[in-house]
Each structure stands twice: as structure tokens, then as C-alpha cells.
């Protein structure tokens, strides 16, 4: 493959009079979901126009697109503790509620597995695993707190992010990142943490992202992006950044590389097979497309 560069192909000045809190591209790259204060907007990438809006009484805190029997499903979390999944009509103009979950606390992180059959939710210190039953979510496991050490046993346990991956023998594992208690693997089949942690540290973690194949994780530390290979076959790699612990990172080129933000409040989302990169700040959304640099 020739060297690539990213060219901005689309931009939008956020939502009307509202700051953007999260954004994500649909699996087919046709729609962009943008969350803000009391609204989720579904925007056509082709026209830049809002196809439909989903109203709420609470701020949108996160979203994830998944495929369920080839139908695009958008799942959103809200500050009041609700998680709602929507299905879109064929033209993107209509959205129907597919399932809903209401908790008594804010969901800080969540992840849905590739088959859309399992859900993981994380509050400030609590991680739960749910399975879908007749279109609704049923709690099946609660993850026990991670091990603590002399330098973090008095520090509150806070969940940063969650990711699903296929472990040895295709057994499903949940990658759990804690703010000051490292990154660990939870084995769903045994309801226990793996003996060896991905990262043991009491230093603060601001963000993590997992590669498409589930074998590499990028951890945003205070001044560096730390790249860890989960199978431990390669040494960890450290890449410096501008010192914002909340700088996100995104894998690009089908997981062969990653890019990281260097501006406060910016988020990155990658659609690997389409070579599209979405960057979002509270005020602006931009879509970039990879092009070959020809000599």
C-alpha cells in the first residue's frame, strides 16, 4: 500500500446551541450520531443534514453503533443512568426503541460485544455484565473489585473504560480499565479476573482504546500513550503527548497504527474498512478520508 494522508471531507459546527458530548459513525459509514445536551442527532454523512433527532431529559454521555442481524443499532447512555438502544429506518428518518435499561446511577462506561448478546456497564466503581433476553437486558454477573496494592489501597476505585475481546479458545473476556488500579481481563466463563493483568499501576489512566483484533490496547497516561500487547509477545511502547490525560486515541489502517489527539476535549473514532476518521470537539465535528500519496 502507498503512504496515506487524511483529507478533511466534511465538517459541521456541532449541534444548534449545544455542545457535543460524543459522536460515532454507523457501521456502513452513512450516518453520524452526535450526542449533546438532551439530544441525539442522526446526521447523513452524504448531505450533512439531520435525518432525525432523539430527545431526552438528560445529557447524552456515550454512544456505540452495533450490527444486529445486519440492522444498525445505536445504543446511548444518559447522565440519569438510562441506556437506550434504537434501530433506524431504511432512510434514517425514523428511530424506534429496541431496548432500554434504567440504573440508579450514572453509567460511566459501557460496551456491547460483537454479537450484540452481551452488555457491560461501569459506574464509578461498579461493573456489571448483562445478557439479552427477549430483547431486554438481564444482569448475569457483577465484577468484583480488582486487587489493590500498598500504593493504591486507599484510592477510590473508578472505572474508566470497557472493551470486549475474544480470549484464548475464543472465550469472551472483558477488558476493564480503572483510573488508578490498572487494566485487567475479566473472564466471563469463570467469573474471575485473569491471573496476569495487562497493566498494574497506581498512576492515573484517562482513556483506553482496543485494537480491532483485541490484541493491542493504547492507554492514555498523564504524559504518554502507552501501547500494550495483551499476549505479551512484544514489549510495550511509549509515545509522548501534550500532557492532557484525557487525550483519546484511535486505531487506524485496520489496527496497524494508531493516532492520538493533542487538543483538549477532542475525540477520535475510526471506521477502519472505509478509511474514515471522525474527530469531534465540543464545538465542531470533522470527517477525514484517507488518500494514497502518489509519487
C-alpha positions as CSV (number, residue, x, y, z in Angstrom):
1,X,0.0,0.0,0.0
2,X,1.2,3.5,-0.8
3,X,1.6,6.0,2.0
4,X,-1.7,7.6,3.1
5,X,-2.7,11.1,4.2
6,X,-6.0,12.2,5.6
7,X,-8.0,15.0,3.9
8,X,-11.0,16.7,5.6
9,X,-14.1,15.9,3.5
10,X,-16.9,17.1,5.8
11,X,-17.4,19.3,8.8
12,X,-20.2,20.6,10.9
13,X,-20.4,23.1,13.7
14,X,-21.8,20.8,16.3
15,X,-25.4,20.9,17.4
16,X,-27.5,24.0,17.4
17,X,-26.6,26.0,20.6
18,X,-25.4,22.8,22.3
19,X,-22.0,21.3,23.0
20,X,-21.1,17.9,21.5
21,X,-20.5,15.3,24.2
22,X,-19.9,12.2,22.0
23,X,-20.1,11.1,18.4
24,X,-19.8,8.0,16.2
25,X,-20.1,6.7,12.7
26,X,-22.6,4.0,11.8
27,X,-21.1,0.6,10.6
28,X,-21.8,1.4,6.9
29,X,-20.4,4.9,7.2
30,X,-23.7,6.5,6.0
31,X,-24.8,8.1,9.3
32,X,-23.2,10.1,12.1
33,X,-24.7,10.0,15.6
34,X,-23.9,13.1,17.7
35,X,-24.9,13.4,21.3
36,X,-25.3,16.5,23.3
37,X,-27.4,18.1,26.0
38,X,-30.8,16.3,25.9
39,X,-30.5,15.2,22.2
40,X,-29.0,12.7,19.9
41,X,-28.9,13.8,16.3
42,X,-28.6,11.3,13.4
43,X,-26.9,13.1,10.5
44,X,-26.5,12.0,6.9
45,X,-22.8,11.9,6.1
46,X,-23.6,12.5,2.4
47,X,-25.8,15.6,2.8
48,X,-24.8,16.8,6.2
49,X,-28.4,17.2,7.2
50,X,-30.0,15.9,10.4
51,X,-32.3,12.9,9.4
52,X,-33.9,12.6,12.9
53,X,-33.4,13.7,16.5
54,X,-33.9,11.7,19.6
55,X,-34.9,13.8,22.6
56,X,-34.2,13.2,26.2
57,X,-34.4,14.9,29.6
58,X,-30.8,14.1,30.3
59,X,-27.4,14.7,28.8
60,X,-26.0,12.0,26.4
61,X,-22.8,10.6,27.9
62,X,-21.9,7.9,25.4
63,X,-22.9,6.0,22.3
64,X,-22.0,2.9,20.3
65,X,-23.1,1.6,17.0
66,X,-23.5,-2.2,16.6
67,X,-25.0,-4.6,14.0
68,X,-27.8,-6.9,15.0
69,X,-28.7,-9.3,12.2
70,X,-27.5,-6.8,9.7
71,X,-29.6,-4.0,11.2
72,X,-27.7,-0.9,12.6
73,X,-28.4,-0.4,16.3
74,X,-27.4,2.8,18.1
75,X,-27.1,2.5,21.9
76,X,-26.8,5.6,24.0
77,X,-26.2,6.3,27.7
78,X,-27.6,9.3,29.6
79,X,-26.4,11.1,32.7
80,X,-29.5,10.0,34.6
81,X,-28.5,6.3,34.4
82,X,-30.5,5.2,31.4
83,X,-29.2,3.1,28.5
84,X,-31.4,3.0,25.3
85,X,-30.9,1.2,22.0
86,X,-32.5,2.5,18.9
87,X,-33.0,0.9,15.4
88,X,-33.1,3.2,12.4
89,X,-35.5,3.0,9.5
90,X,-34.0,2.4,6.0
91,X,-33.9,6.1,5.2
92,X,-32.6,7.1,8.6
93,X,-35.6,9.3,9.2
94,X,-37.1,7.2,11.9
95,X,-35.8,5.7,15.1
96,X,-37.5,3.0,17.2
97,X,-36.6,2.0,20.7
98,X,-35.3,-1.6,20.6
99,X,-34.4,-2.0,24.3
100,X,-34.0,0.1,27.4
101,X,-32.2,-0.2,30.8
102,X,-32.5,2.1,33.8
103,X,-30.0,2.1,36.6
104,X,-30.0,4.3,39.7
105,X,-26.5,5.7,39.0
106,X,-24.7,7.3,36.0
107,X,-23.1,4.8,33.5
108,X,-19.5,6.0,33.2
109,X,-18.6,3.4,30.5
110,X,-20.3,0.6,28.5
111,X,-19.5,-1.9,25.8
112,X,-21.6,-4.3,23.7
113,X,-20.0,-7.4,22.2
114,X,-19.7,-8.1,18.5
115,X,-22.8,-10.4,18.5
116,X,-24.9,-7.9,20.4
117,X,-25.7,-10.5,23.0
118,X,-23.7,-9.2,26.0
119,X,-23.5,-5.7,27.6
120,X,-21.1,-4.4,30.1
121,X,-21.8,-1.3,32.2
122,X,-19.5,0.6,34.5
123,X,-20.5,3.1,37.1
124,X,-17.9,5.0,39.2
125,X,-16.7,1.8,40.8
126,X,-19.2,-0.9,39.8
127,X,-19.0,-3.2,36.7
128,X,-22.0,-5.4,35.7
129,X,-22.5,-7.8,32.8
130,X,-25.8,-8.3,31.2
131,X,-27.2,-10.7,28.6
132,X,-30.0,-10.0,26.2
133,X,-33.2,-11.9,26.8
134,X,-36.3,-11.4,24.6
135,X,-34.9,-8.0,23.5
136,X,-34.1,-6.8,27.0
137,X,-31.0,-6.9,29.2
138,X,-30.8,-9.2,32.2
139,X,-28.0,-8.9,34.7
140,X,-25.9,-12.1,34.9
141,X,-22.6,-11.1,36.7
142,X,-21.1,-8.4,38.9
143,X,-17.4,-7.9,38.6
144,X,-15.6,-8.0,41.9
145,X,-13.2,-5.1,42.6
146,X,-9.6,-5.5,41.3
147,X,-6.6,-6.3,43.6
148,X,-5.2,-3.3,45.4
149,X,-1.6,-2.7,46.5
150,X,0.2,-0.7,49.2
151,X,0.3,2.4,46.9
152,X,-3.4,2.4,45.9
153,X,-5.4,0.5,48.5
154,X,-6.8,3.8,49.9
155,X,-7.6,5.2,46.5
156,X,-11.3,5.0,45.4
157,X,-11.9,2.5,42.6
158,X,-13.1,4.3,39.4
159,X,-13.9,2.6,36.1
160,X,-12.5,4.4,33.0
161,X,-13.5,2.2,30.1
162,X,-14.7,-1.2,29.0
163,X,-13.9,-3.3,25.9
164,X,-14.9,-6.8,24.8
165,X,-12.4,-9.2,23.2
166,X,-12.1,-12.9,22.3
167,X,-9.5,-14.6,24.5
168,X,-7.8,-18.0,24.3
169,X,-10.2,-20.6,22.8
170,X,-12.5,-17.7,21.7
171,X,-13.6,-17.3,25.3
172,X,-15.1,-13.9,25.8
173,X,-13.2,-11.5,28.0
174,X,-13.9,-8.0,29.2
175,X,-11.0,-5.5,29.3
176,X,-11.6,-3.2,32.3
177,X,-9.6,-0.1,32.8
178,X,-9.6,1.7,36.2
179,X,-8.4,5.2,36.9
180,X,-5.7,4.2,39.5
181,X,-6.0,0.4,39.6
182,X,-4.6,-0.6,36.2
183,X,-6.1,-2.6,33.3
184,X,-7.4,-6.1,33.9
185,X,-9.0,-9.0,32.0
186,X,-12.3,-10.5,33.3
187,X,-13.1,-14.0,32.1
188,X,-16.9,-14.3,31.7
189,X,-16.9,-18.1,31.7
190,X,-15.1,-18.4,35.0
191,X,-16.4,-15.1,36.5
192,X,-12.9,-14.2,37.6
193,X,-10.0,-11.9,36.7
194,X,-7.2,-13.5,34.7
195,X,-4.1,-14.2,36.8
196,X,-1.9,-11.8,34.8
197,X,-3.0,-8.2,34.4
198,X,-2.5,-6.2,31.3
199,X,-1.2,-3.2,33.3
200,X,-0.6,-2.9,37.0
201,X,-0.2,0.7,38.0
202,X,-1.4,3.3,40.5
203,X,-0.6,6.1,38.1
204,X,-3.8,7.8,36.7
205,X,-5.3,6.4,33.4
206,X,-7.5,8.8,31.4
207,X,-8.6,6.8,28.4
208,X,-8.0,3.4,26.7
209,X,-8.8,2.0,23.2
210,X,-8.6,-1.6,22.0
211,X,-7.4,-2.7,18.5
212,X,-9.9,-4.3,16.2
213,X,-8.4,-7.7,16.8
214,X,-8.5,-7.2,20.5
215,X,-4.7,-7.9,21.0
216,X,-3.4,-4.3,21.5
217,X,-4.5,-1.6,23.9
218,X,-3.5,2.0,23.9
219,X,-3.6,3.6,27.4
220,X,-3.5,7.4,27.8
221,X,-1.4,8.2,30.8
222,X,-0.5,11.6,32.1
223,X,2.1,12.4,29.5
224,X,2.3,9.4,27.2
225,X,0.3,7.0,25.1
226,X,1.3,3.5,26.4
227,X,0.9,0.7,23.9
228,X,0.5,-2.8,25.5
229,X,0.4,-6.1,23.7
230,X,-2.1,-8.3,25.6
231,X,-0.4,-11.6,24.6
232,X,2.9,-10.2,26.0
233,X,4.8,-11.4,22.9
234,X,6.0,-7.8,22.2
235,X,7.4,-5.2,24.6
236,X,5.3,-2.2,25.4
237,X,5.8,1.0,23.5
238,X,5.6,4.6,24.9
239,X,4.6,7.6,22.7
240,X,4.7,11.1,24.3
241,X,1.7,13.5,24.0
242,X,1.0,17.1,25.2
243,X,0.2,16.2,28.8
244,X,-3.7,16.0,28.7
245,X,-4.6,12.8,30.4
246,X,-7.9,12.7,28.6
247,X,-6.4,12.7,25.1
248,X,-8.1,9.8,23.2
249,X,-6.5,7.6,20.7
250,X,-8.0,5.6,17.7
251,X,-6.6,2.7,15.7
252,X,-6.3,3.3,12.0
253,X,-5.5,1.2,8.9
254,X,-7.2,-1.9,10.3
255,X,-5.3,-1.8,13.5
256,X,-1.8,-1.5,12.1
257,X,-1.3,2.0,13.5
258,X,-3.0,4.5,15.9
259,X,-3.4,8.2,16.1
260,X,-3.9,10.3,19.2
261,X,-5.5,13.7,19.9
262,X,-3.3,16.6,21.0
263,X,-6.1,19.1,21.8
264,X,-8.1,19.2,25.0
265,X,-11.6,17.7,24.6
266,X,-11.1,16.1,21.2
267,X,-12.4,12.6,20.5
268,X,-11.3,10.2,17.7
269,X,-13.4,7.5,16.1
270,X,-12.2,5.2,13.3
271,X,-14.1,3.3,10.7
272,X,-11.2,1.0,9.5
273,X,-12.6,-0.7,6.4
274,X,-13.8,2.7,5.0
275,X,-10.6,4.6,5.9
276,X,-12.7,7.3,7.6
277,X,-11.6,9.2,10.7
278,X,-14.0,11.3,12.7
279,X,-12.7,14.0,15.1
280,X,-15.1,15.7,17.5
281,X,-14.6,18.6,19.9
282,X,-17.4,20.2,21.9
283,X,-17.8,22.9,19.2
284,X,-17.0,21.1,15.9
285,X,-17.2,17.7,14.1
286,X,-14.9,16.8,11.2
287,X,-14.7,13.8,8.9
288,X,-11.5,12.8,7.3
289,X,-10.8,10.3,4.5
290,X,-7.5,8.6,3.7
291,X,-6.0,9.1,0.3
292,X,-2.9,7.5,-1.2
293,X,0.1,9.8,-1.7
294,X,1.3,9.0,-5.2
295,X,4.9,9.9,-6.2
